[in-house]
Amino acid sequence: MWTRNCLFLLMLVVPLLEGCSDSGAVPMVTAQGKVDAPDALKLAGLAVQFLPTGEMPAGTSVYGVLNDDGSFQLRTKDDETQVPVGQYRVVIAFNPEKEFDASDPAGDLPVYESVKGLPPAYTMYPETPWTAEVTENGTNNFQLEMKTSRKRRNRD
């Protein structure tokens, strides 16, 4: 009798547990890349921020801190080394891991003004030419090429 009651309870509970699965969750994967910028631009210590363009869980924040060679490993604000699959626009931003220093006079400057020669378009969401798609089965190794315009000299 006890065995029959346990089996009956299991038959009721197991279907309920299936409803509790995380089947609607966005898949998470590893992703990395490199920013190819002119040598004169000192981007090490800044970050690339991947801003979702589609449906994402609230508060999704994906970024990678730039190394001396421009390489980065994407992570989330919770320091997860896996990031959500999806479509993104990519911008150069301040490193979210660094504490803001209110005494630094450059602290109030936008990113493009704090790095001499950095084109503003690469720091602004609507203007950035960079887009990326993090996929569940792809390599997710992003090569972001920065193009800078050179001022032409007037020749008389």
Phi and psi in radians as a Rosetta constraint file:
Dihedral C 1 N 2 CA 2 C 2 CIRCULARHARMONIC -1.077 0.35
Dihedral N 2 CA 2 C 2 N 3 CIRCULARHARMONIC -0.723 0.35
Dihedral C 2 N 3 CA 3 C 3 CIRCULARHARMONIC -1.115 0.35
Dihedral N 3 CA 3 C 3 N 4 CIRCULARHARMONIC -0.709 0.35
Dihedral C 3 N 4 CA 4 C 4 CIRCULARHARMONIC -1.129 0.35
Dihedral N 4 CA 4 C 4 N 5 CIRCULARHARMONIC -0.713 0.35
Dihedral C 4 N 5 CA 5 C 5 CIRCULARHARMONIC -1.144 0.35
Dihedral N 5 CA 5 C 5 N 6 CIRCULARHARMONIC -0.703 0.35
Dihedral C 5 N 6 CA 6 C 6 CIRCULARHARMONIC -1.117 0.35
Dihedral N 6 CA 6 C 6 N 7 CIRCULARHARMONIC -0.746 0.35
Dihedral C 6 N 7 CA 7 C 7 CIRCULARHARMONIC -1.092 0.35
Dihedral N 7 CA 7 C 7 N 8 CIRCULARHARMONIC -0.704 0.35
Dihedral C 7 N 8 CA 8 C 8 CIRCULARHARMONIC -1.098 0.35
Dihedral N 8 CA 8 C 8 N 9 CIRCULARHARMONIC -0.765 0.35
Dihedral C 8 N 9 CA 9 C 9 CIRCULARHARMONIC -1.118 0.35
Dihedral N 9 CA 9 C 9 N 10 CIRCULARHARMONIC -0.707 0.35
Dihedral C 9 N 10 CA 10 C 10 CIRCULARHARMONIC -1.076 0.35
Dihedral N 10 CA 10 C 10 N 11 CIRCULARHARMONIC -0.697 0.35
Dihedral C 10 N 11 CA 11 C 11 CIRCULARHARMONIC -1.114 0.35
Dihedral N 11 CA 11 C 11 N 12 CIRCULARHARMONIC -0.517 0.35
Dihedral C 11 N 12 CA 12 C 12 CIRCULARHARMONIC -1.423 0.35
Dihedral N 12 CA 12 C 12 N 13 CIRCULARHARMONIC -0.669 0.35
Dihedral C 12 N 13 CA 13 C 13 CIRCULARHARMONIC -1.385 0.35
Dihedral N 13 CA 13 C 13 N 14 CIRCULARHARMONIC -0.721 0.35
Dihedral C 13 N 14 CA 14 C 14 CIRCULARHARMONIC -0.993 0.35
Dihedral N 14 CA 14 C 14 N 15 CIRCULARHARMONIC -0.826 0.35
Dihedral C 14 N 15 CA 15 C 15 CIRCULARHARMONIC -1.086 0.35
Dihedral N 15 CA 15 C 15 N 16 CIRCULARHARMONIC -0.567 0.35
Dihedral C 15 N 16 CA 16 C 16 CIRCULARHARMONIC -1.169 0.35
Dihedral N 16 CA 16 C 16 N 17 CIRCULARHARMONIC -0.683 0.35
Dihedral C 16 N 17 CA 17 C 17 CIRCULARHARMONIC -1.153 0.35
Dihedral N 17 CA 17 C 17 N 18 CIRCULARHARMONIC -0.595 0.35
Dihedral C 17 N 18 CA 18 C 18 CIRCULARHARMONIC -1.078 0.35
Dihedral N 18 CA 18 C 18 N 19 CIRCULARHARMONIC -0.588 0.35
Dihedral C 18 N 19 CA 19 C 19 CIRCULARHARMONIC -1.213 0.35
Dihedral N 19 CA 19 C 19 N 20 CIRCULARHARMONIC -0.322 0.35
Dihedral C 19 N 20 CA 20 C 20 CIRCULARHARMONIC -1.564 0.35
Dihedral N 20 CA 20 C 20 N 21 CIRCULARHARMONIC 0.004 0.35
Dihedral C 20 N 21 CA 21 C 21 CIRCULARHARMONIC -1.169 0.35
Dihedral N 21 CA 21 C 21 N 22 CIRCULARHARMONIC 2.864 0.35
Dihedral C 21 N 22 CA 22 C 22 CIRCULARHARMONIC -1.708 0.35
Dihedral N 22 CA 22 C 22 N 23 CIRCULARHARMONIC 0.703 0.35
Dihedral C 22 N 23 CA 23 C 23 CIRCULARHARMONIC -1.157 0.35
Dihedral N 23 CA 23 C 23 N 24 CIRCULARHARMONIC -0.375 0.35
Dihedral C 23 N 24 CA 24 C 24 CIRCULARHARMONIC -1.557 0.35
Dihedral N 24 CA 24 C 24 N 25 CIRCULARHARMONIC 0.019 0.35
Dihedral C 24 N 25 CA 25 C 25 CIRCULARHARMONIC -1.254 0.35
Dihedral N 25 CA 25 C 25 N 26 CIRCULARHARMONIC 2.602 0.35
Dihedral C 25 N 26 CA 26 C 26 CIRCULARHARMONIC -1.281 0.35
Dihedral N 26 CA 26 C 26 N 27 CIRCULARHARMONIC 2.278 0.35
Dihedral C 26 N 27 CA 27 C 27 CIRCULARHARMONIC -1.066 0.35
Dihedral N 27 CA 27 C 27 N 28 CIRCULARHARMONIC 2.570 0.35
Dihedral C 27 N 28 CA 28 C 28 CIRCULARHARMONIC -2.006 0.35
Dihedral N 28 CA 28 C 28 N 29 CIRCULARHARMONIC 2.422 0.35
Dihedral C 28 N 29 CA 29 C 29 CIRCULARHARMONIC -2.487 0.35
Dihedral N 29 CA 29 C 29 N 30 CIRCULARHARMONIC 2.914 0.35
Dihedral C 29 N 30 CA 30 C 30 CIRCULARHARMONIC -1.531 0.35
Dihedral N 30 CA 30 C 30 N 31 CIRCULARHARMONIC 2.619 0.35
Dihedral C 30 N 31 CA 31 C 31 CIRCULARHARMONIC -2.672 0.35
Dihedral N 31 CA 31 C 31 N 32 CIRCULARHARMONIC 2.605 0.35
Dihedral C 31 N 32 CA 32 C 32 CIRCULARHARMONIC -2.660 0.35
Dihedral N 32 CA 32 C 32 N 33 CIRCULARHARMONIC 3.130 0.35
Dihedral C 32 N 33 CA 33 C 33 CIRCULARHARMONIC 3.107 0.35
Dihedral N 33 CA 33 C 33 N 34 CIRCULARHARMONIC -2.883 0.35
Dihedral C 33 N 34 CA 34 C 34 CIRCULARHARMONIC -2.654 0.35
Dihedral N 34 CA 34 C 34 N 35 CIRCULARHARMONIC 2.400 0.35
Dihedral C 34 N 35 CA 35 C 35 CIRCULARHARMONIC -1.674 0.35
Dihedral N 35 CA 35 C 35 N 36 CIRCULARHARMONIC 2.137 0.35
Dihedral C 35 N 36 CA 36 C 36 CIRCULARHARMONIC -1.701 0.35
Dihedral N 36 CA 36 C 36 N 37 CIRCULARHARMONIC 1.763 0.35
Dihedral C 36 N 37 CA 37 C 37 CIRCULARHARMONIC -2.165 0.35
Dihedral N 37 CA 37 C 37 N 38 CIRCULARHARMONIC 2.769 0.35
Dihedral C 37 N 38 CA 38 C 38 CIRCULARHARMONIC -0.983 0.35
Dihedral N 38 CA 38 C 38 N 39 CIRCULARHARMONIC 2.526 0.35
Dihedral C 38 N 39 CA 39 C 39 CIRCULARHARMONIC -0.991 0.35
Dihedral N 39 CA 39 C 39 N 40 CIRCULARHARMONIC -0.524 0.35
Dihedral C 39 N 40 CA 40 C 40 CIRCULARHARMONIC -1.164 0.35
Dihedral N 40 CA 40 C 40 N 41 CIRCULARHARMONIC -0.411 0.35
Dihedral C 40 N 41 CA 41 C 41 CIRCULARHARMONIC -1.416 0.35
Dihedral N 41 CA 41 C 41 N 42 CIRCULARHARMONIC 2.167 0.35
Dihedral C 41 N 42 CA 42 C 42 CIRCULARHARMONIC -1.714 0.35
Dihedral N 42 CA 42 C 42 N 43 CIRCULARHARMONIC 1.610 0.35
Dihedral C 42 N 43 CA 43 C 43 CIRCULARHARMONIC -1.750 0.35
Dihedral N 43 CA 43 C 43 N 44 CIRCULARHARMONIC -0.180 0.35
Dihedral C 43 N 44 CA 44 C 44 CIRCULARHARMONIC -0.969 0.35
Dihedral N 44 CA 44 C 44 N 45 CIRCULARHARMONIC 2.340 0.35
Dihedral C 44 N 45 CA 45 C 45 CIRCULARHARMONIC 1.653 0.35
Dihedral N 45 CA 45 C 45 N 46 CIRCULARHARMONIC -0.346 0.35
Dihedral C 45 N 46 CA 46 C 46 CIRCULARHARMONIC -1.400 0.35
Dihedral N 46 CA 46 C 46 N 47 CIRCULARHARMONIC -3.047 0.35
Dihedral C 46 N 47 CA 47 C 47 CIRCULARHARMONIC -2.360 0.35
Dihedral N 47 CA 47 C 47 N 48 CIRCULARHARMONIC 2.710 0.35
Dihedral C 47 N 48 CA 48 C 48 CIRCULARHARMONIC -1.725 0.35
Dihedral N 48 CA 48 C 48 N 49 CIRCULARHARMONIC 2.285 0.35
Dihedral C 48 N 49 CA 49 C 49 CIRCULARHARMONIC -1.956 0.35
Dihedral N 49 CA 49 C 49 N 50 CIRCULARHARMONIC 2.194 0.35
Dihedral C 49 N 50 CA 50 C 50 CIRCULARHARMONIC -1.675 0.35
Dihedral N 50 CA 50 C 50 N 51 CIRCULARHARMONIC 1.974 0.35
Dihedral C 50 N 51 CA 51 C 51 CIRCULARHARMONIC -1.803 0.35
Dihedral N 51 CA 51 C 51 N 52 CIRCULARHARMONIC 2.098 0.35
Dihedral C 51 N 52 CA 52 C 52 CIRCULARHARMONIC -1.074 0.35
Dihedral N 52 CA 52 C 52 N 53 CIRCULARHARMONIC 2.440 0.35
Dihedral C 52 N 53 CA 53 C 53 CIRCULARHARMONIC -1.875 0.35
Dihedral N 53 CA 53 C 53 N 54 CIRCULARHARMONIC -0.209 0.35
Dihedral C 53 N 54 CA 54 C 54 CIRCULARHARMONIC -2.103 0.35
Dihedral N 54 CA 54 C 54 N 55 CIRCULARHARMONIC -2.776 0.35
Dihedral C 54 N 55 CA 55 C 55 CIRCULARHARMONIC -1.180 0.35
Dihedral N 55 CA 55 C 55 N 56 CIRCULARHARMONIC 2.149 0.35
Dihedral C 55 N 56 CA 56 C 56 CIRCULARHARMONIC -2.492 0.35
Dihedral N 56 CA 56 C 56 N 57 CIRCULARHARMONIC 2.715 0.35
Dihedral C 56 N 57 CA 57 C 57 CIRCULARHARMONIC -1.055 0.35
Dihedral N 57 CA 57 C 57 N 58 CIRCULARHARMONIC 2.551 0.35
Dihedral C 57 N 58 CA 58 C 58 CIRCULARHARMONIC -0.975 0.35
Dihedral N 58 CA 58 C 58 N 59 CIRCULARHARMONIC 2.450 0.35
Dihedral C 58 N 59 CA 59 C 59 CIRCULARHARMONIC 1.408 0.35
Dihedral N 59 CA 59 C 59 N 60 CIRCULARHARMONIC 0.180 0.35
Dihedral C 59 N 60 CA 60 C 60 CIRCULARHARMONIC -1.124 0.35
Dihedral N 60 CA 60 C 60 N 61 CIRCULARHARMONIC 2.150 0.35
Dihedral C 60 N 61 CA 61 C 61 CIRCULARHARMONIC -2.359 0.35
Dihedral N 61 CA 61 C 61 N 62 CIRCULARHARMONIC 2.048 0.35
Dihedral C 61 N 62 CA 62 C 62 CIRCULARHARMONIC -2.154 0.35
Dihedral N 62 CA 62 C 62 N 63 CIRCULARHARMONIC 2.264 0.35
Dihedral C 62 N 63 CA 63 C 63 CIRCULARHARMONIC -2.674 0.35
Dihedral N 63 CA 63 C 63 N 64 CIRCULARHARMONIC 2.906 0.35
Dihedral C 63 N 64 CA 64 C 64 CIRCULARHARMONIC -2.503 0.35
Dihedral N 64 CA 64 C 64 N 65 CIRCULARHARMONIC 2.318 0.35
Dihedral C 64 N 65 CA 65 C 65 CIRCULARHARMONIC -1.401 0.35
Dihedral N 65 CA 65 C 65 N 66 CIRCULARHARMONIC 2.318 0.35
Dihedral C 65 N 66 CA 66 C 66 CIRCULARHARMONIC -1.391 0.35
Dihedral N 66 CA 66 C 66 N 67 CIRCULARHARMONIC 2.255 0.35
Dihedral C 66 N 67 CA 67 C 67 CIRCULARHARMONIC -1.485 0.35
Dihedral N 67 CA 67 C 67 N 68 CIRCULARHARMONIC 3.065 0.35
Dihedral C 67 N 68 CA 68 C 68 CIRCULARHARMONIC -0.977 0.35
Dihedral N 68 CA 68 C 68 N 69 CIRCULARHARMONIC -0.601 0.35
Dihedral C 68 N 69 CA 69 C 69 CIRCULARHARMONIC -1.568 0.35
Dihedral N 69 CA 69 C 69 N 70 CIRCULARHARMONIC 0.099 0.35
Dihedral C 69 N 70 CA 70 C 70 CIRCULARHARMONIC 1.558 0.35
Dihedral N 70 CA 70 C 70 N 71 CIRCULARHARMONIC -0.067 0.35
Dihedral C 70 N 71 CA 71 C 71 CIRCULARHARMONIC -1.346 0.35
Dihedral N 71 CA 71 C 71 N 72 CIRCULARHARMONIC 2.739 0.35
Dihedral C 71 N 72 CA 72 C 72 CIRCULARHARMONIC -2.651 0.35
Dihedral N 72 CA 72 C 72 N 73 CIRCULARHARMONIC 2.710 0.35
Dihedral C 72 N 73 CA 73 C 73 CIRCULARHARMONIC -2.068 0.35
Dihedral N 73 CA 73 C 73 N 74 CIRCULARHARMONIC 2.135 0.35
Dihedral C 73 N 74 CA 74 C 74 CIRCULARHARMONIC -1.288 0.35
Dihedral N 74 CA 74 C 74 N 75 CIRCULARHARMONIC 2.600 0.35
Dihedral C 74 N 75 CA 75 C 75 CIRCULARHARMONIC -2.667 0.35
Dihedral N 75 CA 75 C 75 N 76 CIRCULARHARMONIC 3.015 0.35
Dihedral C 75 N 76 CA 76 C 76 CIRCULARHARMONIC -1.803 0.35
Dihedral N 76 CA 76 C 76 N 77 CIRCULARHARMONIC 2.987 0.35
Dihedral C 76 N 77 CA 77 C 77 CIRCULARHARMONIC -1.094 0.35
Dihedral N 77 CA 77 C 77 N 78 CIRCULARHARMONIC -0.378 0.35
Dihedral C 77 N 78 CA 78 C 78 CIRCULARHARMONIC -1.496 0.35
Dihedral N 78 CA 78 C 78 N 79 CIRCULARHARMONIC 0.224 0.35
Dihedral C 78 N 79 CA 79 C 79 CIRCULARHARMONIC 1.105 0.35
Dihedral N 79 CA 79 C 79 N 80 CIRCULARHARMONIC 0.487 0.35
Dihedral C 79 N 80 CA 80 C 80 CIRCULARHARMONIC -1.367 0.35
Dihedral N 80 CA 80 C 80 N 81 CIRCULARHARMONIC 2.434 0.35
Dihedral C 80 N 81 CA 81 C 81 CIRCULARHARMONIC -1.557 0.35
Dihedral N 81 CA 81 C 81 N 82 CIRCULARHARMONIC 0.048 0.35
Dihedral C 81 N 82 CA 82 C 82 CIRCULARHARMONIC -1.986 0.35
Dihedral N 82 CA 82 C 82 N 83 CIRCULARHARMONIC 2.527 0.35
Dihedral C 82 N 83 CA 83 C 83 CIRCULARHARMONIC -2.179 0.35
Dihedral N 83 CA 83 C 83 N 84 CIRCULARHARMONIC 2.752 0.35
Dihedral C 83 N 84 CA 84 C 84 CIRCULARHARMONIC -1.207 0.35
Dihedral N 84 CA 84 C 84 N 85 CIRCULARHARMONIC 2.453 0.35
Dihedral C 84 N 85 CA 85 C 85 CIRCULARHARMONIC -1.152 0.35
Dihedral N 85 CA 85 C 85 N 86 CIRCULARHARMONIC 2.414 0.35
Dihedral C 85 N 86 CA 86 C 86 CIRCULARHARMONIC 2.803 0.35
Dihedral N 86 CA 86 C 86 N 87 CIRCULARHARMONIC -3.096 0.35
Dihedral C 86 N 87 CA 87 C 87 CIRCULARHARMONIC -1.648 0.35
Dihedral N 87 CA 87 C 87 N 88 CIRCULARHARMONIC 2.432 0.35
Dihedral C 87 N 88 CA 88 C 88 CIRCULARHARMONIC -2.422 0.35
Dihedral N 88 CA 88 C 88 N 89 CIRCULARHARMONIC 2.687 0.35
Dihedral C 88 N 89 CA 89 C 89 CIRCULARHARMONIC -1.841 0.35
Dihedral N 89 CA 89 C 89 N 90 CIRCULARHARMONIC 2.514 0.35
Dihedral C 89 N 90 CA 90 C 90 CIRCULARHARMONIC -2.080 0.35
Dihedral N 90 CA 90 C 90 N 91 CIRCULARHARMONIC 2.315 0.35
Dihedral C 90 N 91 CA 91 C 91 CIRCULARHARMONIC -2.314 0.35
Dihedral N 91 CA 91 C 91 N 92 CIRCULARHARMONIC 2.770 0.35
Dihedral C 91 N 92 CA 92 C 92 CIRCULARHARMONIC -1.483 0.35
Dihedral N 92 CA 92 C 92 N 93 CIRCULARHARMONIC 2.333 0.35
Dihedral C 92 N 93 CA 93 C 93 CIRCULARHARMONIC -2.462 0.35
Dihedral N 93 CA 93 C 93 N 94 CIRCULARHARMONIC 2.965 0.35
Dihedral C 93 N 94 CA 94 C 94 CIRCULARHARMONIC -1.178 0.35
Dihedral N 94 CA 94 C 94 N 95 CIRCULARHARMONIC 2.646 0.35
Dihedral C 94 N 95 CA 95 C 95 CIRCULARHARMONIC -1.175 0.35
Dihedral N 95 CA 95 C 95 N 96 CIRCULARHARMONIC 2.032 0.35
Dihedral C 95 N 96 CA 96 C 96 CIRCULARHARMONIC -1.225 0.35
Dihedral N 96 CA 96 C 96 N 97 CIRCULARHARMONIC -0.199 0.35
Dihedral C 96 N 97 CA 97 C 97 CIRCULARHARMONIC -1.462 0.35
Dihedral N 97 CA 97 C 97 N 98 CIRCULARHARMONIC -0.300 0.35
Dihedral C 97 N 98 CA 98 C 98 CIRCULARHARMONIC -1.516 0.35
Dihedral N 98 CA 98 C 98 N 99 CIRCULARHARMONIC 2.488 0.35
Dihedral C 98 N 99 CA 99 C 99 CIRCULARHARMONIC -1.358 0.35
Dihedral N 99 CA 99 C 99 N 100 CIRCULARHARMONIC 2.499 0.35
Dihedral C 99 N 100 CA 100 C 100 CIRCULARHARMONIC -1.280 0.35
Dihedral N 100 CA 100 C 100 N 101 CIRCULARHARMONIC 2.299 0.35
Dihedral C 100 N 101 CA 101 C 101 CIRCULARHARMONIC -1.844 0.35
Dihedral N 101 CA 101 C 101 N 102 CIRCULARHARMONIC 1.813 0.35
Dihedral C 101 N 102 CA 102 C 102 CIRCULARHARMONIC -1.151 0.35
Dihedral N 102 CA 102 C 102 N 103 CIRCULARHARMONIC -0.377 0.35
Dihedral C 102 N 103 CA 103 C 103 CIRCULARHARMONIC -1.432 0.35
Dihedral N 103 CA 103 C 103 N 104 CIRCULARHARMONIC -0.206 0.35
Dihedral C 103 N 104 CA 104 C 104 CIRCULARHARMONIC -1.366 0.35
Dihedral N 104 CA 104 C 104 N 105 CIRCULARHARMONIC 2.056 0.35
Dihedral C 104 N 105 CA 105 C 105 CIRCULARHARMONIC -1.081 0.35
Dihedral N 105 CA 105 C 105 N 106 CIRCULARHARMONIC -0.429 0.35
Dihedral C 105 N 106 CA 106 C 106 CIRCULARHARMONIC -1.404 0.35
Dihedral N 106 CA 106 C 106 N 107 CIRCULARHARMONIC -0.124 0.35
Dihedral C 106 N 107 CA 107 C 107 CIRCULARHARMONIC -1.092 0.35
Dihedral N 107 CA 107 C 107 N 108 CIRCULARHARMONIC -0.441 0.35
Dihedral C 107 N 108 CA 108 C 108 CIRCULARHARMONIC -1.546 0.35
Dihedral N 108 CA 108 C 108 N 109 CIRCULARHARMONIC -0.120 0.35
Dihedral C 108 N 109 CA 109 C 109 CIRCULARHARMONIC -1.370 0.35
Dihedral N 109 CA 109 C 109 N 110 CIRCULARHARMONIC 2.543 0.35
Dihedral C 109 N 110 CA 110 C 110 CIRCULARHARMONIC -1.152 0.35
Dihedral N 110 CA 110 C 110 N 111 CIRCULARHARMONIC 2.804 0.35
Dihedral C 110 N 111 CA 111 C 111 CIRCULARHARMONIC -0.939 0.35
Dihedral N 111 CA 111 C 111 N 112 CIRCULARHARMONIC -0.798 0.35
Dihedral C 111 N 112 CA 112 C 112 CIRCULARHARMONIC -1.157 0.35
Dihedral N 112 CA 112 C 112 N 113 CIRCULARHARMONIC -0.373 0.35
Dihedral C 112 N 113 CA 113 C 113 CIRCULARHARMONIC -1.544 0.35
Dihedral N 113 CA 113 C 113 N 114 CIRCULARHARMONIC -0.371 0.35
Dihedral C 113 N 114 CA 114 C 114 CIRCULARHARMONIC -1.452 0.35
Dihedral N 114 CA 114 C 114 N 115 CIRCULARHARMONIC -0.291 0.35
Dihedral C 114 N 115 CA 115 C 115 CIRCULARHARMONIC -2.078 0.35
Dihedral N 115 CA 115 C 115 N 116 CIRCULARHARMONIC 1.905 0.35
Dihedral C 115 N 116 CA 116 C 116 CIRCULARHARMONIC -1.048 0.35
Dihedral N 116 CA 116 C 116 N 117 CIRCULARHARMONIC 2.221 0.35
Dihedral C 116 N 117 CA 117 C 117 CIRCULARHARMONIC 1.583 0.35
Dihedral N 117 CA 117 C 117 N 118 CIRCULARHARMONIC -0.090 0.35
Dihedral C 117 N 118 CA 118 C 118 CIRCULARHARMONIC -1.307 0.35
Dihedral N 118 CA 118 C 118 N 119 CIRCULARHARMONIC 2.066 0.35
Dihedral C 118 N 119 CA 119 C 119 CIRCULARHARMONIC -1.114 0.35
Dihedral N 119 CA 119 C 119 N 120 CIRCULARHARMONIC 2.252 0.35
Dihedral C 119 N 120 CA 120 C 120 CIRCULARHARMONIC -0.976 0.35
Dihedral N 120 CA 120 C 120 N 121 CIRCULARHARMONIC -0.555 0.35
Dihedral C 120 N 121 CA 121 C 121 CIRCULARHARMONIC -1.003 0.35
Dihedral N 121 CA 121 C 121 N 122 CIRCULARHARMONIC -0.518 0.35
Dihedral C 121 N 122 CA 122 C 122 CIRCULARHARMONIC -1.364 0.35
Dihedral N 122 CA 122 C 122 N 123 CIRCULARHARMONIC -0.054 0.35
Dihedral C 122 N 123 CA 123 C 123 CIRCULARHARMONIC -1.984 0.35
Dihedral N 123 CA 123 C 123 N 124 CIRCULARHARMONIC 0.000 0.35
Dihedral C 123 N 124 CA 124 C 124 CIRCULARHARMONIC -2.126 0.35
Dihedral N 124 CA 124 C 124 N 125 CIRCULARHARMONIC 2.294 0.35
Dihedral C 124 N 125 CA 125 C 125 CIRCULARHARMONIC -0.931 0.35
Dihedral N 125 CA 125 C 125 N 126 CIRCULARHARMONIC -0.932 0.35
Dihedral C 125 N 126 CA 126 C 126 CIRCULARHARMONIC -1.248 0.35
Dihedral N 126 CA 126 C 126 N 127 CIRCULARHARMONIC -0.449 0.35
Dihedral C 126 N 127 CA 127 C 127 CIRCULARHARMONIC -1.640 0.35
Dihedral N 127 CA 127 C 127 N 128 CIRCULARHARMONIC -0.304 0.35
Dihedral C 127 N 128 CA 128 C 128 CIRCULARHARMONIC -1.031 0.35
Dihedral N 128 CA 128 C 128 N 129 CIRCULARHARMONIC 2.346 0.35
Dihedral C 128 N 129 CA 129 C 129 CIRCULARHARMONIC -1.420 0.35
Dihedral N 129 CA 129 C 129 N 130 CIRCULARHARMONIC -0.163 0.35
Dihedral C 129 N 130 CA 130 C 130 CIRCULARHARMONIC -1.533 0.35
Dihedral N 130 CA 130 C 130 N 131 CIRCULARHARMONIC 2.233 0.35
Dihedral C 130 N 131 CA 131 C 131 CIRCULARHARMONIC -2.281 0.35
Dihedral N 131 CA 131 C 131 N 132 CIRCULARHARMONIC 2.754 0.35
Dihedral C 131 N 132 CA 132 C 132 CIRCULARHARMONIC -2.626 0.35
Dihedral N 132 CA 132 C 132 N 133 CIRCULARHARMONIC 2.575 0.35
Dihedral C 132 N 133 CA 133 C 133 CIRCULARHARMONIC -2.117 0.35
Dihedral N 133 CA 133 C 133 N 134 CIRCULARHARMONIC 2.013 0.35
Dihedral C 133 N 134 CA 134 C 134 CIRCULARHARMONIC -1.507 0.35
Dihedral N 134 CA 134 C 134 N 135 CIRCULARHARMONIC 2.118 0.35
Dihedral C 134 N 135 CA 135 C 135 CIRCULARHARMONIC -1.978 0.35
Dihedral N 135 CA 135 C 135 N 136 CIRCULARHARMONIC 2.757 0.35
Dihedral C 135 N 136 CA 136 C 136 CIRCULARHARMONIC -1.222 0.35
Dihedral N 136 CA 136 C 136 N 137 CIRCULARHARMONIC -0.602 0.35
Dihedral C 136 N 137 CA 137 C 137 CIRCULARHARMONIC -2.044 0.35
Dihedral N 137 CA 137 C 137 N 138 CIRCULARHARMONIC 0.203 0.35
Dihedral C 137 N 138 CA 138 C 138 CIRCULARHARMONIC -1.620 0.35
Dihedral N 138 CA 138 C 138 N 139 CIRCULARHARMONIC 3.120 0.35
Dihedral C 138 N 139 CA 139 C 139 CIRCULARHARMONIC -1.332 0.35
Dihedral N 139 CA 139 C 139 N 140 CIRCULARHARMONIC -0.503 0.35
Dihedral C 139 N 140 CA 140 C 140 CIRCULARHARMONIC 0.904 0.35
Dihedral N 140 CA 140 C 140 N 141 CIRCULARHARMONIC 0.801 0.35
Dihedral C 140 N 141 CA 141 C 141 CIRCULARHARMONIC -2.047 0.35
Dihedral N 141 CA 141 C 141 N 142 CIRCULARHARMONIC 1.772 0.35
Dihedral C 141 N 142 CA 142 C 142 CIRCULARHARMONIC -1.657 0.35
Dihedral N 142 CA 142 C 142 N 143 CIRCULARHARMONIC 2.250 0.35
Dihedral C 142 N 143 CA 143 C 143 CIRCULARHARMONIC -1.902 0.35
Dihedral N 143 CA 143 C 143 N 144 CIRCULARHARMONIC 1.887 0.35
Dihedral C 143 N 144 CA 144 C 144 CIRCULARHARMONIC -1.845 0.35
Dihedral N 144 CA 144 C 144 N 145 CIRCULARHARMONIC 1.930 0.35
Dihedral C 144 N 145 CA 145 C 145 CIRCULARHARMONIC -1.653 0.35
Dihedral N 145 CA 145 C 145 N 146 CIRCULARHARMONIC 2.215 0.35
Dihedral C 145 N 146 CA 146 C 146 CIRCULARHARMONIC -1.730 0.35
Dihedral N 146 CA 146 C 146 N 147 CIRCULARHARMONIC 2.196 0.35
Dihedral C 146 N 147 CA 147 C 147 CIRCULARHARMONIC -1.882 0.35
Dihedral N 147 CA 147 C 147 N 148 CIRCULARHARMONIC 2.270 0.35
Dihedral C 147 N 148 CA 148 C 148 CIRCULARHARMONIC -1.983 0.35
Dihedral N 148 CA 148 C 148 N 149 CIRCULARHARMONIC 2.535 0.35
Dihedral C 148 N 149 CA 149 C 149 CIRCULARHARMONIC -1.619 0.35
Dihedral N 149 CA 149 C 149 N 150 CIRCULARHARMONIC 2.430 0.35
Dihedral C 149 N 150 CA 150 C 150 CIRCULARHARMONIC -1.773 0.35
Dihedral N 150 CA 150 C 150 N 151 CIRCULARHARMONIC 2.403 0.35
Dihedral C 150 N 151 CA 151 C 151 CIRCULARHARMONIC -1.261 0.35
Dihedral N 151 CA 151 C 151 N 152 CIRCULARHARMONIC 2.389 0.35
Dihedral C 151 N 152 CA 152 C 152 CIRCULARHARMONIC -1.539 0.35
Dihedral N 152 CA 152 C 152 N 153 CIRCULARHARMONIC 2.470 0.35
Dihedral C 152 N 153 CA 153 C 153 CIRCULARHARMONIC -1.553 0.35
Dihedral N 153 CA 153 C 153 N 154 CIRCULARHARMONIC 2.456 0.35
Dihedral C 153 N 154 CA 154 C 154 CIRCULARHARMONIC -1.363 0.35
Dihedral N 154 CA 154 C 154 N 155 CIRCULARHARMONIC 2.255 0.35
Dihedral C 154 N 155 CA 155 C 155 CIRCULARHARMONIC -1.894 0.35
Dihedral N 155 CA 155 C 155 N 156 CIRCULARHARMONIC 2.100 0.35
